């Protein structure tokens, strides 16, 4: 028999990882554009709706409030129902509310819709990071990809892109069109989701060994590698997605350290 970890190590690095890196890394572009958007739009909505300083600040606050709340909810759902589904849902959610923001008739609607966008964007992380099980990250991308940290370059690219677009779009066709243009990367990524597999570790944790094996075989085929001999065997996890696991004595120190760092 062999485990998912042993299969991933045997298959090694190849074309699959490059494809996955580019697709999942591109989520950083979409996420950065949506988050940094407020910085280049705030001066314009301040003038249009005659806002005070605290009202402008509230927009950014509500974006991250939505991010905070929904990241907890979507994280729990991803552990229960799979990361692929939640990742797709988050992109649909963020793109939908981002487009709606461009039609916001008032300040109140703008704040509410951007909070919803923040909630959708928080789900992008479910494809990049996840819970720690047996000291291995159980997620779509890091499950297979050995250079996940390089994906931060995409965030930088997205930040530079939205600033560059703002310098051209804001003075000409306005901030509403900037928001519409900024939602395009997220919409395009939805079209390539069929190339993203569900985490093999997640599938075996739910007892769906056949799906996990199919994913590993697909990776091996793309990389021109061979699977380990034997049967895929890992125990099914009956409990997944419990918030109280974060404060369990076994993980409490790690949880507090990560919270402080973030």
PLY file of the C-alpha trace (Angstrom):
ply
format ascii 1.0
element vertex 262
property float x
property float y
property float z
element edge 261
property int vertex1
property int vertex2
end_header
0.00 0.00 0.00
0.95 3.67 -0.28
-0.32 7.01 1.01
-1.09 10.24 -0.84
2.13 11.76 0.45
4.17 8.82 -0.84
2.43 9.04 -4.22
3.10 12.80 -4.50
6.77 12.27 -3.66
7.07 9.42 -6.18
5.37 11.35 -9.00
7.68 14.32 -8.49
7.65 17.73 -10.12
6.48 18.28 -13.70
4.08 19.94 -16.11
1.11 19.54 -13.80
2.77 21.62 -11.11
3.67 24.39 -13.53
0.07 24.54 -14.80
-1.33 24.53 -11.27
1.16 27.17 -10.16
0.13 29.52 -12.97
-3.61 29.03 -12.41
-3.58 29.23 -8.63
-0.96 31.96 -8.66
-3.25 34.00 -10.88
-5.80 34.03 -8.07
-3.34 36.35 -6.34
-3.64 38.79 -9.23
-7.44 38.86 -8.94
-7.33 39.08 -5.15
-4.78 41.91 -5.10
-6.73 43.91 -7.66
-9.93 43.67 -5.65
-8.25 44.53 -2.34
-6.06 47.36 -3.68
-8.95 48.77 -5.69
-10.26 50.75 -2.72
-7.01 52.70 -2.42
-7.35 54.09 -5.96
-11.13 54.59 -5.88
-11.55 56.21 -2.45
-10.48 59.73 -3.50
-13.07 59.69 -6.28
-16.03 58.47 -4.25
-15.08 60.97 -1.54
-15.69 63.80 -4.02
-18.73 62.24 -5.70
-20.65 61.55 -2.49
-19.07 64.30 -0.32
-17.73 61.84 2.25
-15.98 62.56 5.52
-12.69 60.92 6.48
-14.30 58.26 8.67
-16.70 57.30 5.88
-13.83 56.75 3.45
-11.98 54.71 6.07
-15.09 52.64 6.74
-15.05 51.31 3.17
-11.66 49.65 3.68
-12.64 48.47 7.15
-15.78 46.75 5.86
-13.87 45.02 3.05
-11.57 43.39 5.58
-14.45 42.75 7.98
-16.15 40.75 5.23
-12.84 39.02 4.55
-12.44 38.10 8.23
-15.95 36.74 8.76
-16.25 34.79 5.52
-12.75 33.34 5.72
-13.83 31.49 8.87
-17.08 30.30 7.33
-15.59 29.30 3.99
-12.65 27.61 5.70
-15.01 25.38 7.66
-17.09 24.65 4.55
-13.95 23.80 2.57
-12.96 21.22 5.16
-16.41 19.69 4.99
-17.33 19.87 1.30
-14.02 20.20 -0.51
-11.76 23.05 -1.52
-12.58 22.98 -5.22
-16.25 23.74 -4.64
-15.57 26.56 -2.19
-12.89 28.04 -4.43
-15.27 28.13 -7.39
-18.05 29.57 -5.22
-15.74 32.30 -3.92
-14.76 33.42 -7.43
-18.37 33.50 -8.59
-19.32 35.40 -5.43
-16.50 37.96 -5.68
-17.00 38.59 -9.40
-20.76 39.01 -9.01
-20.60 41.52 -6.16
-17.66 43.35 -7.71
-19.66 43.99 -10.86
-22.63 45.09 -8.76
-20.38 47.58 -6.95
-19.79 49.43 -10.21
-23.52 50.21 -10.29
-23.77 51.27 -6.62
-26.27 54.17 -6.47
-25.14 55.41 -3.05
-22.41 55.25 -0.45
-24.32 52.76 1.73
-24.73 50.35 -1.16
-21.06 50.76 -2.08
-19.91 49.84 1.44
-22.22 46.82 1.62
-21.23 45.47 -1.79
-17.50 45.89 -1.15
-17.91 43.99 2.13
-19.48 41.18 0.11
-16.55 41.30 -2.31
-14.17 40.97 0.63
-16.11 37.92 1.74
-15.78 36.33 -1.68
-12.08 37.11 -1.98
-11.43 35.44 1.37
-12.38 32.12 -0.21
-9.46 32.32 -2.64
-7.16 31.27 0.19
-8.91 27.89 0.37
-7.05 26.93 -2.79
-3.68 27.92 -1.40
-3.57 27.15 2.30
-5.44 24.85 4.61
-5.46 22.97 7.88
-2.41 21.09 9.07
-2.78 17.31 9.17
0.22 15.09 9.88
2.41 18.16 9.30
1.26 18.35 5.68
-0.88 21.18 4.25
-4.15 19.80 2.91
-5.07 22.11 0.08
-5.57 22.17 -3.65
-2.32 23.88 -4.56
0.10 23.19 -1.72
-0.97 19.54 -1.78
0.97 19.15 -5.01
3.12 22.26 -5.51
6.60 22.56 -3.96
7.12 26.28 -4.68
3.87 27.78 -3.42
5.64 30.72 -1.79
6.64 32.07 -5.23
2.95 32.73 -5.80
3.32 35.95 -3.80
4.82 37.44 -6.96
1.32 37.34 -8.46
-0.04 39.50 -5.64
2.60 42.10 -6.43
1.71 41.92 -10.12
-1.98 42.44 -9.34
-1.22 45.44 -7.14
0.92 47.08 -9.83
-1.70 46.30 -12.48
-4.61 47.96 -10.66
-2.52 51.06 -9.90
-1.46 51.32 -13.53
-5.03 50.85 -14.75
-6.30 53.47 -12.31
-3.90 56.06 -13.67
-5.41 55.57 -17.12
-9.04 54.66 -16.48
-9.99 56.98 -13.59
-9.28 60.26 -15.41
-10.96 59.10 -18.63
-13.97 56.81 -18.23
-14.26 56.85 -14.43
-13.98 54.65 -11.36
-17.04 52.57 -12.18
-15.35 51.24 -15.30
-12.19 50.61 -13.32
-14.16 48.28 -11.03
-15.63 46.45 -14.02
-12.21 46.00 -15.60
-10.74 44.82 -12.27
-13.32 42.01 -12.10
-12.20 40.54 -15.45
-9.27 38.43 -14.09
-11.57 36.73 -11.58
-14.13 35.97 -14.30
-11.46 34.54 -16.62
-10.16 32.27 -13.87
-13.62 30.71 -13.50
-13.26 29.43 -17.07
-10.12 27.40 -16.24
-11.40 25.79 -13.06
-11.98 22.46 -14.82
-8.19 22.03 -14.93
-7.92 22.27 -11.13
-8.31 18.96 -9.26
-9.75 18.50 -5.82
-7.16 17.83 -3.15
-6.30 14.13 -3.08
-5.79 14.37 0.68
-9.27 15.78 1.07
-10.76 12.95 -0.98
-9.07 10.22 1.03
-10.07 11.95 4.28
-13.71 11.59 3.20
-13.26 7.97 2.12
-13.39 8.76 -1.61
-10.26 6.78 -2.45
-11.26 6.30 -6.10
-11.37 10.07 -6.73
-8.04 10.58 -4.97
-6.45 7.81 -7.02
-7.85 9.27 -10.25
-6.33 12.67 -9.39
-2.93 11.15 -8.64
-3.00 9.10 -11.85
-3.85 12.24 -13.83
-0.90 14.07 -12.29
1.43 11.15 -12.98
0.30 11.04 -16.62
0.87 14.78 -17.12
4.30 14.57 -15.50
5.29 11.46 -17.44
5.81 9.62 -14.16
4.60 6.31 -12.71
2.45 5.69 -9.65
3.75 3.71 -6.67
2.89 0.04 -6.68
0.10 -1.24 -4.49
-3.19 0.19 -3.23
-3.89 3.70 -1.97
-4.73 3.43 1.71
-5.32 6.19 4.25
-7.74 6.36 7.18
-11.02 8.24 6.74
-11.35 11.29 8.98
-14.75 11.35 10.63
-14.36 14.89 11.98
-13.38 17.76 9.74
-13.79 21.52 9.83
-14.10 22.01 13.60
-13.19 25.51 14.77
-12.39 24.23 18.26
-9.49 22.25 16.78
-7.67 25.57 16.44
-7.65 26.02 20.21
-6.93 22.37 21.02
-3.88 22.11 23.31
-2.01 20.31 20.51
-2.41 23.25 18.08
-3.02 26.24 20.38
0.56 27.53 20.35
0.74 27.32 16.55
-2.68 28.97 16.20
-1.75 31.91 18.43
1.57 32.39 16.66
-0.09 32.46 13.24
-2.80 34.85 14.41
-0.19 37.25 15.82
1.92 37.08 12.63
-1.12 37.83 10.47
0 1
1 2
2 3
3 4
4 5
5 6
6 7
7 8
8 9
9 10
10 11
11 12
12 13
13 14
14 15
15 16
16 17
17 18
18 19
19 20
20 21
21 22
22 23
23 24
24 25
25 26
26 27
27 28
28 29
29 30
30 31
31 32
32 33
33 34
34 35
35 36
36 37
37 38
38 39
39 40
40 41
41 42
42 43
43 44
44 45
45 46
46 47
47 48
48 49
49 50
50 51
51 52
52 53
53 54
54 55
55 56
56 57
57 58
58 59
59 60
60 61
61 62
62 63
63 64
64 65
65 66
66 67
67 68
68 69
69 70
70 71
71 72
72 73
73 74
74 75
75 76
76 77
77 78
78 79
79 80
80 81
81 82
82 83
83 84
84 85
85 86
86 87
87 88
88 89
89 90
90 91
91 92
92 93
93 94
94 95
95 96
96 97
97 98
98 99
99 100
100 101
101 102
102 103
103 104
104 105
105 106
106 107
107 108
108 109
109 110
110 111
111 112
112 113
113 114
114 115
115 116
116 117
117 118
118 119
119 120
120 121
121 122
122 123
123 124
124 125
125 126
126 127
127 128
128 129
129 130
130 131
131 132
132 133
133 134
134 135
135 136
136 137
137 138
138 139
139 140
140 141
141 142
142 143
143 144
144 145
145 146
146 147
147 148
148 149
149 150
150 151
151 152
152 153
153 154
154 155
155 156
156 157
157 158
158 159
159 160
160 161
161 162
162 163
163 164
164 165
165 166
166 167
167 168
168 169
169 170
170 171
171 172
172 173
173 174
174 175
175 176
176 177
177 178
178 179
179 180
180 181
181 182
182 183
183 184
184 185
185 186
186 187
187 188
188 189
189 190
190 191
191 192
192 193
193 194
194 195
195 196
196 197
197 198
198 199
199 200
200 201
201 202
202 203
203 204
204 205
205 206
206 207
207 208
208 209
209 210
210 211
211 212
212 213
213 214
214 215
215 216
216 217
217 218
218 219
219 220
220 221
221 222
222 223
223 224
224 225
225 226
226 227
227 228
228 229
229 230
230 231
231 232
232 233
233 234
234 235
235 236
236 237
237 238
238 239
239 240
240 241
241 242
242 243
243 244
244 245
245 246
246 247
247 248
248 249
249 250
250 251
251 252
252 253
253 254
254 255
255 256
256 257
257 258
258 259
259 260
260 261
